[in-house]
Amino acid sequence: MGTQLGFGIPIGFTVTIVVIVAFRARPRALRGRIEGPEHSNMRPVGFLDRRRRAIERQKIADGYYTGA
């Protein structure tokens, strides 16, 4: 029993590591390849951004953040 555990535990960890590395290899390779403006998470400034900026400017002008 002790011999089986002494052999099985390291082999089990090794097999698990090999499977995990093999499973994650493709997403890691794709992550390095997907670059450029067509895959960027940056977006152009839109209507809601301009509206939020205008609202914040108006709040500042009205003294909203002064606690008065």
Backbone as a printed PyTorch tensor [residue, N CA C, xyz], in Angstrom:
tensor([[[  0.8280,  -1.1970,   0.0000],
         [  0.0000,   0.0000,   0.0000],
         [  0.8690,   1.2560,   0.0000]],

        [[  1.8670,   1.3100,   0.8290],
         [  2.7600,   2.4670,   0.9070],
         [  3.5260,   2.6700,  -0.3870]],

        [[  3.9100,   1.5670,  -1.0210],
         [  4.6330,   1.6610,  -2.2930],
         [  3.7170,   2.2340,  -3.3720]],

        [[  2.4660,   1.8090,  -3.3590],
         [  1.5210,   2.3220,  -4.3500],
         [  1.3100,   3.8250,  -4.1740]],

        [[  1.1760,   4.2750,  -2.9330],
         [  1.0230,   5.7040,  -2.6830],
         [  2.2890,   6.4680,  -3.0550]],

        [[  3.4250,   5.9230,  -2.7030],
         [  4.7050,   6.5610,  -3.0150],
         [  4.9280,   6.6960,  -4.5140]],

        [[  4.3980,   5.7820,  -5.2800],
         [  4.5210,   5.8430,  -6.7280],
         [  3.3470,   6.6010,  -7.3490]],

        [[  2.1520,   6.4040,  -6.8460],
         [  0.9460,   6.9510,  -7.4590],
         [  0.7820,   8.4470,  -7.2900]],

        [[  1.1450,   8.9780,  -6.1450],
         [  0.9650,  10.4140,  -5.9040],
         [  1.8400,  11.2580,  -6.8410]],

        [[  3.1450,  11.0060,  -6.9310],
         [  3.9440,  11.8110,  -7.8760],
         [  3.5260,  11.6170,  -9.3400]],

        [[  3.1790,  10.4010,  -9.7120],
         [  2.7340,  10.1530, -11.0830],
         [  1.4030,  10.8610, -11.3410]],

        [[  0.5120,  10.8480, -10.3860],
         [ -0.7670,  11.5320, -10.5260],
         [ -0.5860,  13.0380, -10.6820]],

        [[  0.2900,  13.6280,  -9.8660],
         [  0.5650,  15.0530, -10.0010],
         [  1.1790,  15.3660, -11.3580]],

        [[  2.0920,  14.5290, -11.8040],
         [  2.7480,  14.7450, -13.1030],
         [  1.7390,  14.6730, -14.2380]],

        [[  0.8810,  13.6760, -14.2180],
         [ -0.1290,  13.5410, -15.2670],
         [ -1.0840,  14.7280, -15.2360]],

        [[ -1.4760,  15.1590, -14.0580],
         [ -2.3690,  16.3040, -13.9290],
         [ -1.7280,  17.5700, -14.4900]],

        [[ -0.4640,  17.7890, -14.1800],
         [  0.2420,  18.9640, -14.6910],
         [  0.3310,  18.9170, -16.2120]],

        [[  0.6390,  17.7650, -16.7660],
         [  0.7420,  17.6270, -18.2220],
         [ -0.6000,  17.9190, -18.8740]],

        [[ -1.6820,  17.4180, -18.3120],
         [ -3.0080,  17.6510, -18.8810],
         [ -3.3720,  19.1350, -18.7990]],

        [[ -3.1020,  19.7770, -17.6660],
         [ -3.4170,  21.1980, -17.5050],
         [ -2.6060,  22.0410, -18.4840]],

        [[ -1.3260,  21.7640, -18.6090],
         [ -0.4760,  22.5270, -19.5330],
         [ -0.9510,  22.3400, -20.9680]],

        [[ -1.2830,  21.1150, -21.3380],
         [ -1.7630,  20.8560, -22.7000],
         [ -3.1000,  21.5530, -22.9500]],

        [[ -3.9550,  21.5660, -21.9590],
         [ -5.2750,  22.1860, -22.0950],
         [ -5.1760,  23.7020, -22.2260]],

        [[ -4.2020,  24.3070, -21.5280],
         [ -4.0710,  25.7610, -21.5310],
         [ -3.1300,  26.2950, -22.5980]],

        [[ -2.4710,  25.4290, -23.3540],
         [ -1.4820,  25.8840, -24.3380],
         [ -2.1320,  26.6920, -25.4580]],

        [[ -3.2510,  26.2420, -25.9860],
         [ -3.8990,  26.9400, -27.0950],
         [ -4.4010,  28.3260, -26.6960]],

        [[ -5.1290,  28.4760, -25.5720],
         [ -5.5460,  29.8350, -25.1850],
         [ -4.3690,  30.7770, -24.9500]],

        [[ -3.2630,  30.2480, -24.4020],
         [ -2.0960,  31.1030, -24.1880],
         [ -1.4930,  31.5350, -25.5130]],

        [[ -1.4570,  30.6290, -26.4770],
         [ -0.9300,  30.9820, -27.7950],
         [ -1.8290,  32.0040, -28.4780]],

        [[ -3.1440,  31.8340, -28.3590],
         [ -4.0680,  32.7780, -28.9700],
         [ -3.9750,  34.1530, -28.3200]],

        [[ -3.7470,  34.1780, -27.0240],
         [ -3.6540,  35.4520, -26.3120],
         [ -2.4840,  36.2730, -26.8490]],

        [[ -1.4060,  35.6140, -27.2140],
         [ -0.2670,  36.3230, -27.7740],
         [ -0.5010,  36.7740, -29.2040]],

        [[ -1.3780,  36.0910, -29.9240],
         [ -1.6240,  36.4110, -31.3270],
         [ -2.6950,  37.4690, -31.5270]],

        [[ -3.6420,  37.5530, -30.6110],
         [ -4.7670,  38.4750, -30.7760],
         [ -4.3480,  39.8430, -30.2600]],

        [[ -3.8870,  40.6680, -31.1650],
         [ -3.4870,  42.0250, -30.8240],
         [ -3.9010,  42.9390, -31.9590]],

        [[ -3.8140,  44.1960, -31.7260],
         [ -4.1230,  45.1540, -32.7710],
         [ -5.4480,  45.8400, -32.5410]],

        [[ -5.7370,  46.8400, -33.3770],
         [ -6.9430,  47.6340, -33.1470],
         [ -8.2400,  46.8610, -33.3190]],

        [[ -8.2450,  45.8290, -34.1570],
         [ -9.4900,  45.0890, -34.3560],
         [ -9.8530,  44.2250, -33.1500]],

        [[ -8.8990,  43.9610, -32.2680],
         [ -9.1710,  43.1600, -31.0700],
         [ -9.0100,  43.9810, -29.7940]],

        [[ -8.9400,  45.2770, -29.9220],
         [ -8.7060,  46.1260, -28.7610],
         [ -9.9840,  46.2640, -27.9360]],

        [[ -9.8030,  46.4100, -26.6310],
         [-10.9650,  46.6450, -25.7690],
         [-11.1950,  48.1410, -25.5630]],

        [[-10.3990,  48.9690, -26.2030],
         [-10.6130,  50.4090, -26.1500],
         [-11.7210,  50.7610, -27.1370]],

        [[-12.6150,  51.6110, -26.7330],
         [-13.7200,  51.9650, -27.6120],
         [-13.7120,  53.4740, -27.8240]],

        [[-14.2970,  53.9230, -28.9100],
         [-14.3490,  55.3660, -29.1450],
         [-15.2950,  56.0460, -28.1580]],

        [[-15.0650,  57.3210, -27.9570],
         [-15.9210,  58.0920, -27.0610],
         [-17.2910,  58.2250, -27.7050]],

        [[-18.3120,  57.9450, -26.9480],
         [-19.6640,  57.9760, -27.4860],
         [-20.5440,  59.0060, -26.8090]],

        [[-21.8090,  58.9480, -27.1650],
         [-22.8130,  59.8910, -26.6640],
         [-22.9050,  59.8610, -25.1380]],

        [[-22.9350,  58.6710, -24.5530],
         [-23.0930,  58.5740, -23.0990],
         [-21.8750,  59.1190, -22.3630]],

        [[-20.6860,  58.9350, -22.9450],
         [-19.4870,  59.4960, -22.3220],
         [-19.5410,  61.0180, -22.3190]],

        [[-19.9330,  61.5870, -23.4500],
         [-20.0370,  63.0510, -23.5330],
         [-21.1160,  63.5690, -22.5910]],

        [[-22.2240,  62.8540, -22.4830],
         [-23.3050,  63.2630, -21.5810],
         [-22.8540,  63.2100, -20.1180]],

        [[-22.1820,  62.1210, -19.7380],
         [-21.7050,  61.9870, -18.3600],
         [-20.7100,  63.0950, -18.0300]],

        [[-19.8320,  63.4210, -18.9810],
         [-18.8670,  64.4880, -18.7720],
         [-19.5770,  65.8280, -18.5840]],

        [[-20.6030,  66.0850, -19.3760],
         [-21.3570,  67.3450, -19.2580],
         [-22.0870,  67.4140, -17.9160]],

        [[-22.6620,  66.3100, -17.4820],
         [-23.3640,  66.2790, -16.1900],
         [-22.3920,  66.5490, -15.0530]],

        [[-21.2110,  65.9190, -15.1140],
         [-20.2190,  66.1380, -14.0480],
         [-19.7340,  67.5810, -14.0370]],

        [[-19.5290,  68.1480, -15.2130],
         [-19.1120,  69.5550, -15.2740],
         [-20.1840,  70.4590, -14.6650]],

        [[-21.4420,  70.1670, -14.9560],
         [-22.5310,  70.9720, -14.4070],
         [-22.6080,  70.8240, -12.8890]],

        [[-22.4110,  69.6040, -12.3870],
         [-22.4120,  69.3940, -10.9320],
         [-21.2950,  70.1870, -10.2700]],

        [[-20.1200,  70.1880, -10.8920],
         [-18.9940,  70.9370, -10.3370],
         [-19.3030,  72.4220, -10.3560]],

        [[-19.8710,  72.9080, -11.4480],
         [-20.2080,  74.3340, -11.5490],
         [-21.2780,  74.7180, -10.5310]],

        [[-22.1920,  73.8260, -10.2210],
         [-23.2520,  74.1130,  -9.2490],
         [-22.8040,  73.9450,  -7.8090]],

        [[-21.5800,  73.4580,  -7.5940],
         [-21.0890,  73.2570,  -6.2350],
         [-21.6260,  72.0180,  -5.5760]],

        [[-21.9750,  71.0130,  -6.3530],
         [-22.5770,  69.7760,  -5.8430],
         [-21.6500,  69.0640,  -4.8600]],

        [[-20.3620,  69.0980,  -5.1070],
         [-19.4070,  68.3350,  -4.2990],
         [-18.8600,  69.1170,  -3.1080]],

        [[-19.3300,  70.3240,  -2.8710],
         [-18.8090,  71.1150,  -1.7620],
         [-19.5190,  70.8220,  -0.4460]],

        [[-20.6480,  70.1280,  -0.5220],
         [-21.3730,  69.8000,   0.6960],
         [-22.2600,  70.9370,   1.1810]],

        [[-22.4160,  71.9550,   0.3770],
         [-23.2150,  73.1120,   0.7980],
         [-24.6860,  72.8790,   0.5470]]])
